[in-house]
């Protein structure tokens, strides 16, 4: 009996991706779920001297030192004052051929969204409240727009260098 071959993909176009949606102030943002490793409660953060205002410091995550960046401060807003819904989204990026975990402070995590490529529009030239180079696209749904972040642009090379230095100082 010949059985049909089944691939790992389930009838989803490559551009249709799941995203984690969250809020920073009143705006809705999203990141591709493939970057997200976990979501933790905002907790004890060790400050590191001489870091930019957008870097809260570092946390100990199961024995690993993880730098924590405040997205609101990175977007030019006031630094986040933690509340009961404030979370740290732990993402993992490949930088210089090694994996780097970074915590992103957000006001609240909302949901995992299935964003279809047809529902994504290019970044507007102005009016999004953050620098346009931080925006990979704008996803439209019944509640309005969700800003899809280009996390590599949000974390500039200078920031990543400072984060690496902070990790070296903290260990």
N, C-alpha and C positions, 0 to 999 in steps of 0.2 A: 504494500500500500504506500503510495506516495503522498506525503504530507506537505502542505505548502510551507515554504520558508517564511519565517517571521523575523523581521528585523526588530531592533531595540526601540525604534521610534513608533509612536502610535499616531498615525495620520495627523501630525502637526507640522506645519511649515516651520522651517528653522527660525523665521522672524517672529513667530508667535511664542512668547516667552512668559513664564511666570515671574512676577515681581512682588517684592515685599513693599507694602505701602505703609507710610508713617507720616506723622505731622511734625513740622517745625514751625512754631507759632501757629498761625491759622492756615498755612498752605499745606497741600498734600504733595508728597514726594514719593518716589519709588526707586528701588534698585533691583537689578536682576537677582532672582533668588539664588542663582548659582554662586554668587559672591558671599552670601550670608551663611555664616557657620552657626551662630546662635544668637539669642536675644537674652540679655541678663538684666536684672534689676539694677538701677543706679545704686552704686555702693561706694565703699571706701576707695577713694582715688588719691594716690600719692602725688603731690605736686612736684614738678621738676623746675628748678630755677632757670631763668633766662629763656623760657619758651614763649612763643607768640601767644596772645590772648586766646586764640581758638583752641589751644591744646590744654586740656584740663590737667593732664599728668599721665600717670601710668597706673594700671591695675595688675594684680597678680591673678592670673587665670589658670588655675590648676598647675602652678609652678612656672608658668610662662609670663614674662613681662609683656604687657600689651599697652601700647600708647592709646590715649583716649582724646579724640578730637570733637569739639562742640560744633555741630553743623550750623547752628544759629550764628555763632560768633564768626565762623568761616564765611557766612553769607553777608557779613557786615552788620548784623543785628547785635543787640546786647547779649552777653553771655547767659546761658541757660541757668535759671535758678531751679534746682531739682524739686519736683513734686511727686505725688504718689504714682503718677503714670509715666514719669521720665524713665527711659530705658537706655541701655547701651546695646547697639546692634554691632555684633562682632562680625567683621567682614575679613576675607582673606584674598589678597592680591599677590600676583607674581611680580616681584620687583628684583631686577638684577639676577635673574635665574634662581631666586629663592622665594619661598612663600612668606609673606608678611601679614600678620594679623593686626588689625586696627579696630578700635572701638569708636563708634560714632554715637554721640549723645543726641537723642531725639526726644521730643516732647511726649509722644505716644506712638505706639505701633498699632496699625489698624487691621490689616488683613493681607492675605496673599491673593494677588489679582492675576487672572489670565488676561494678558494684554495682547490683542490681535494686532498684527502689523498694520492692517487697514485702519485701525483706530488711533494710530500714532501720527501726529503732525510734526513738522520741523519746529525747532525752537523759534519763538518770535524774536524780532530784532530788538524789542524793548518791552517793558511793562511786566516782566515775570517776577520782579522783586529780587532777583539774584543775577549775577553775571551770566550773560547768555552762553559763554563757553562752558559753563557748568551743566548745561542742559543737553541731554542726548535727544530728547523729544518730548512732546506733550501728548498724553493719552487722554482721549475723551470718553466719558461714560455718562450715565444718567445724572450723576452728581456734579458734573463739570469736568475740569481738567486735573490731571495728576502730572506733576513734573517728573519726568524720568531723568535721573541724574547720571552724568558721565563722571563716575567716581574717580577716574584717573586724572581728570582735569580739576575736580574739587580738591584732590590731594596733589598739589603741584610738586615738582621735583624738589624745590626748596623745603617744602613742608616735610616730605618724606625723608630728606637728609636730616632735618632737625629731629624728626621722630626717631630715626635710627640712633642719633647721638643721645637722645633722651633715654632710649633703652639701654645704651651702653653705660650711661651714668647711673641708671637705676639698678643695674645688676651687680 
